[in-house]
C-alpha cells in the first residue's frame, strides 16, 4: 500500500501569476526554497492515508517558530520508489514523541533526483494534492494535542505557546460567559 509524504511548501513560489507551466519553466525560487536540501536529504512526514493529515500537520506545526498559515503538499511515496529515489526513517524534529518515527528523509539526492522531485511537485499542485492550513486550524490541532497530553506546551516556541494560551483562555471565557448567560436565562427567562 502506498503511503503519503507531507511537506510544507511555499505556494506563492510555485503558483506565480496563477499560471500553469511546464517543468522547464519552473521558477528557480520554487526549487531553491521548497526543495532545499541538507546533507543531500529532504525532510518529509509520512502518513498512511489522508485521514491522518492532522498528524503530519501537528508534526510540522509543533516545530515551527511562529504561527502563520501554511501550505502543505502531498507527495506519493510510489513516485519515489518508481524513480529510485531512496528514503529512510529518521527521527523527526518534533516535541510530539509519538510522531518522531513518522519522519522520513529522501536521501542521496542528486541534480537528477531534485529535477524529478520538482516535476512531482508540479504534478501534485496541478492535480490539487495540496492544502492550505489556517492559523486557527493550526492552533486547534496544537491545542488538541496539548489537551490530550501528547504535547507539552512548554516545548513549543515561546510565540506559539503564547498563541495557544490565548486560544485556551478564549475557549474558557466563551464557555464561562455562555454558562453564565444560560444560568441567568434559566433563573429568570422573562427578563430577556
Helices and strands as residue ranges (DSSP letters): E 4-9, H 11-14, G 16-18, G 23-25, H 28-34, E 42-47, G 50-52, H 53-61, E 70-76, H 77-82, E 86-89, G 97-102, E 103-107, H 111-126, E 130-133, H 135-147, G 153-155, H 158-187, G 189-191
